[in-house]
Amino acid sequence: MNTYILLLAALALAYLFSRSFMLSIIQLSDKYRLYDKANLIKLHKEQVSSLGGVAIFSVFWLLAFVFVKNDFLPHFFTGSLVLFLIGLRDDLLGLHAYFRLAVQVVVACLLIYWGMTFPQFTAFGLTIPSWAATAITAVFVLCVINAWNFIDGSNGLAAGLSLVSTASFGFYFLLGGDTELALLTCLLAGAMAGFATFNFGNKARAFMGDNGSTFTGLVLAFLVISFIQVGKHLPVSNATLVQLCLAPLFVPVADMARVVLVRLARGRSPFKGDRTHIHHLMMARGFSPVSIALILMALQALVIVFAVSMPVEIFLTALALLTAGFYLFLLRKKVVAMGQHQLKPVKTKEESLSKVAP
């Protein structure tokens, strides 16, 4: 079968299955009142299901085992299943902050043990030995998992950014000639698109929940590591390879880093939730959820275009200017839609790094 036809078929099936499954999930949530719990740091007040990740996870793996033949797939399924179930348990009943973080560490270590690790390489004038590459892999996986959970705080935002990221990785893998990884990317994109039809808009009918956002972050981390492994055979420098891989993750990871640093600088625990995320700042300036999602998706796409078209030195300069300009635009006027009490940590519930942004 033609590669492009196969990829389109996988994308279409994942979309249709996910959309159909979402209808059943919403009906089940309404029947048993399985709703996301509102609190001071969340933007919604309506009763909305937080089980969208069930559709994303189920459809992705159902079709992955049909379309993709890869020896690592059973290992990756095991790790992602543990992470998904912990997220689901937390969405439904709640879990202690440090327990959730500990499980993420265990999952990352298991996947590294099974072979999901950055290779030894030289980039930006630095040689990364194998032991350091292993440590970097663990930190990287945890950061991406939590970055996607942090950014899942406004309708359509995490799903939209995921679609932009998967589109870029699909393009990368096609250029690299790896059809199996391109298929996995299409499956995540299709499952995410099916879910997004119920999540995108000023009033969402479903959220992906921790079960969906942490799983999505794990898959994207896997795609980055896989492309670094595959991309060593491409006619580009290692620094360019790193640039291409990190660009599709920029918006969520940069926002997470900024929020954590700001909390630490203010003497606050990074485990306490607040309304200082980029989507909160944009909401305070009057942007609607749809506008927030579209603007940040466009920003993410622009960063990817920069990464593909610019050498490393120019890319880093352009990225710094773009980021500074965007935040100056958001912060140049006094925030009027958000009281100071909302900027303080929420004292009713300890939030982990995977629960800071609902």
ZIVENTA-V87467 format. One record per residue. N is the residue number from 0. RES is the residue in one small letter. D_FIRST is the distance of its C-alpha to the first C-alpha in Angstrom with 2 decimals. Layout:
n-><N | N>
res-><RES | RES>
d_first-><D_FIRST | D_FIRST>
This chain:
n-><0 | 1 | 2 | 3 | 4 | 5 | 6 | 7 | 8 | 9 | 10 | 11 | 12 | 13 | 14 | 15 | 16 | 17 | 18 | 19 | 20 | 21 | 22 | 23 | 24 | 25 | 26 | 27 | 28 | 29 | 30 | 31 | 32 | 33 | 34 | 35 | 36 | 37 | 38 | 39 | 40 | 41 | 42 | 43 | 44 | 45 | 46 | 47 | 48 | 49 | 50 | 51 | 52 | 53 | 54 | 55 | 56 | 57 | 58 | 59 | 60 | 61 | 62 | 63 | 64 | 65 | 66 | 67 | 68 | 69 | 70 | 71 | 72 | 73 | 74 | 75 | 76 | 77 | 78 | 79 | 80 | 81 | 82 | 83 | 84 | 85 | 86 | 87 | 88 | 89 | 90 | 91 | 92 | 93 | 94 | 95 | 96 | 97 | 98 | 99 | 100 | 101 | 102 | 103 | 104 | 105 | 106 | 107 | 108 | 109 | 110 | 111 | 112 | 113 | 114 | 115 | 116 | 117 | 118 | 119 | 120 | 121 | 122 | 123 | 124 | 125 | 126 | 127 | 128 | 129 | 130 | 131 | 132 | 133 | 134 | 135 | 136 | 137 | 138 | 139 | 140 | 141 | 142 | 143 | 144 | 145 | 146 | 147 | 148 | 149 | 150 | 151 | 152 | 153 | 154 | 155 | 156 | 157 | 158 | 159 | 160 | 161 | 162 | 163 | 164 | 165 | 166 | 167 | 168 | 169 | 170 | 171 | 172 | 173 | 174 | 175 | 176 | 177 | 178 | 179 | 180 | 181 | 182 | 183 | 184 | 185 | 186 | 187 | 188 | 189 | 190 | 191 | 192 | 193 | 194 | 195 | 196 | 197 | 198 | 199 | 200 | 201 | 202 | 203 | 204 | 205 | 206 | 207 | 208 | 209 | 210 | 211 | 212 | 213 | 214 | 215 | 216 | 217 | 218 | 219 | 220 | 221 | 222 | 223 | 224 | 225 | 226 | 227 | 228 | 229 | 230 | 231 | 232 | 233 | 234 | 235 | 236 | 237 | 238 | 239 | 240 | 241 | 242 | 243 | 244 | 245 | 246 | 247 | 248 | 249 | 250 | 251 | 252 | 253 | 254 | 255 | 256 | 257 | 258 | 259 | 260 | 261 | 262 | 263 | 264 | 265 | 266 | 267 | 268 | 269 | 270 | 271 | 272 | 273 | 274 | 275 | 276 | 277 | 278 | 279 | 280 | 281 | 282 | 283 | 284 | 285 | 286 | 287 | 288 | 289 | 290 | 291 | 292 | 293 | 294 | 295 | 296 | 297 | 298 | 299 | 300 | 301 | 302 | 303 | 304 | 305 | 306 | 307 | 308 | 309 | 310 | 311 | 312 | 313 | 314 | 315 | 316 | 317 | 318 | 319 | 320 | 321 | 322 | 323 | 324 | 325 | 326 | 327 | 328 | 329 | 330 | 331 | 332 | 333 | 334 | 335 | 336 | 337 | 338 | 339 | 340 | 341 | 342 | 343 | 344 | 345 | 346 | 347 | 348 | 349 | 350 | 351 | 352 | 353 | 354 | 355 | 356 | 357>
res-><m | n | t | y | i | l | l | l | a | a | l | a | l | a | y | l | f | s | r | s | f | m | l | s | i | i | q | l | s | d | k | y | r | l | y | d | k | a | n | l | i | k | l | h | k | e | q | v | s | s | l | g | g | v | a | i | f | s | v | f | w | l | l | a | f | v | f | v | k | n | d | f | l | p | h | f | f | t | g | s | l | v | l | f | l | i | g | l | r | d | d | l | l | g | l | h | a | y | f | r | l | a | v | q | v | v | v | a | c | l | l | i | y | w | g | m | t | f | p | q | f | t | a | f | g | l | t | i | p | s | w | a | a | t | a | i | t | a | v | f | v | l | c | v | i | n | a | w | n | f | i | d | g | s | n | g | l | a | a | g | l | s | l | v | s | t | a | s | f | g | f | y | f | l | l | g | g | d | t | e | l | a | l | l | t | c | l | l | a | g | a | m | a | g | f | a | t | f | n | f | g | n | k | a | r | a | f | m | g | d | n | g | s | t | f | t | g | l | v | l | a | f | l | v | i | s | f | i | q | v | g | k | h | l | p | v | s | n | a | t | l | v | q | l | c | l | a | p | l | f | v | p | v | a | d | m | a | r | v | v | l | v | r | l | a | r | g | r | s | p | f | k | g | d | r | t | h | i | h | h | l | m | m | a | r | g | f | s | p | v | s | i | a | l | i | l | m | a | l | q | a | l | v | i | v | f | a | v | s | m | p | v | e | i | f | l | t | a | l | a | l | l | t | a | g | f | y | l | f | l | l | r | k | k | v | v | a | m | g | q | h | q | l | k | p | v | k | t | k | e | e | s | l | s | k | v | a | p>
d_first-><0.00 | 3.79 | 6.26 | 8.56 | 7.01 | 6.54 | 10.04 | 11.45 | 10.66 | 12.35 | 15.07 | 15.81 | 16.04 | 18.23 | 20.37 | 20.94 | 21.72 | 23.97 | 25.79 | 26.47 | 27.63 | 29.87 | 31.73 | 32.62 | 33.66 | 35.95 | 37.52 | 38.08 | 39.60 | 41.91 | 43.00 | 43.86 | 44.69 | 42.22 | 42.81 | 42.78 | 46.38 | 47.86 | 50.16 | 51.87 | 48.94 | 46.39 | 46.02 | 45.54 | 48.18 | 46.23 | 44.96 | 41.24 | 38.84 | 37.74 | 34.98 | 32.01 | 30.78 | 30.38 | 27.53 | 25.91 | 26.28 | 25.30 | 22.13 | 20.99 | 21.56 | 20.43 | 16.87 | 17.09 | 17.75 | 14.81 | 12.10 | 13.95 | 15.42 | 18.39 | 21.90 | 23.65 | 22.12 | 24.87 | 27.55 | 26.36 | 26.17 | 29.74 | 31.12 | 29.56 | 30.75 | 34.28 | 34.26 | 32.90 | 35.54 | 38.30 | 37.34 | 37.28 | 40.66 | 42.06 | 40.91 | 42.52 | 45.62 | 45.91 | 46.06 | 48.37 | 47.29 | 47.60 | 45.82 | 42.69 | 42.88 | 43.53 | 40.42 | 38.33 | 39.95 | 39.25 | 35.55 | 35.30 | 37.19 | 35.08 | 31.82 | 33.56 | 34.77 | 31.26 | 30.09 | 29.26 | 31.62 | 32.02 | 32.41 | 35.67 | 35.66 | 38.03 | 37.92 | 40.68 | 42.98 | 42.74 | 41.46 | 40.04 | 40.79 | 38.68 | 41.20 | 41.28 | 37.49 | 37.53 | 40.21 | 38.46 | 35.28 | 37.35 | 39.10 | 35.96 | 34.15 | 37.29 | 37.67 | 34.19 | 34.43 | 37.80 | 37.07 | 34.46 | 37.00 | 39.72 | 37.87 | 37.05 | 40.32 | 39.61 | 37.42 | 33.89 | 34.67 | 32.84 | 29.81 | 29.85 | 30.27 | 27.44 | 25.10 | 26.38 | 25.99 | 22.43 | 21.45 | 23.07 | 21.61 | 18.04 | 18.96 | 20.60 | 17.79 | 15.38 | 18.26 | 18.76 | 15.25 | 15.12 | 11.83 | 13.52 | 16.53 | 14.83 | 13.28 | 16.86 | 18.23 | 16.19 | 17.30 | 20.86 | 20.77 | 19.61 | 22.18 | 24.77 | 24.26 | 24.78 | 27.92 | 29.09 | 29.59 | 32.45 | 33.70 | 33.75 | 37.01 | 40.73 | 40.82 | 38.02 | 37.33 | 35.87 | 35.84 | 33.40 | 36.41 | 36.81 | 34.23 | 31.56 | 32.89 | 33.43 | 30.02 | 28.41 | 30.64 | 29.66 | 25.90 | 26.64 | 28.94 | 26.26 | 23.88 | 26.78 | 27.67 | 24.13 | 23.87 | 27.31 | 26.19 | 23.01 | 24.84 | 27.55 | 25.43 | 25.14 | 27.84 | 29.79 | 32.94 | 33.09 | 35.16 | 32.54 | 29.91 | 32.21 | 32.84 | 29.19 | 28.71 | 31.89 | 31.73 | 29.29 | 31.81 | 34.92 | 36.31 | 36.36 | 37.48 | 40.13 | 41.50 | 41.77 | 43.57 | 45.94 | 46.80 | 47.51 | 49.63 | 51.58 | 52.36 | 53.54 | 55.62 | 57.29 | 58.11 | 55.73 | 53.40 | 49.70 | 49.22 | 50.94 | 49.03 | 50.26 | 49.28 | 48.79 | 44.99 | 43.63 | 42.72 | 46.28 | 47.74 | 45.74 | 46.69 | 50.31 | 50.09 | 49.09 | 45.31 | 43.51 | 40.62 | 38.18 | 39.77 | 39.68 | 35.97 | 35.12 | 37.54 | 36.38 | 32.70 | 33.69 | 35.75 | 32.90 | 30.59 | 33.47 | 33.88 | 30.23 | 30.72 | 33.88 | 32.18 | 29.50 | 32.05 | 35.26 | 36.63 | 37.75 | 41.44 | 40.95 | 38.29 | 40.72 | 43.50 | 41.47 | 40.28 | 43.88 | 45.17 | 42.50 | 43.16 | 46.92 | 46.92 | 44.87 | 47.14 | 50.26 | 49.19 | 48.86 | 52.11 | 54.38 | 56.01 | 57.50 | 55.23 | 56.79 | 54.52 | 54.75 | 57.96 | 58.86 | 58.82 | 55.08 | 54.53 | 56.20 | 54.42 | 54.07 | 56.59 | 55.54 | 52.53 | 51.52 | 48.11 | 45.96 | 43.74 | 40.88 | 42.95 | 44.68 | 42.71 | 41.86>
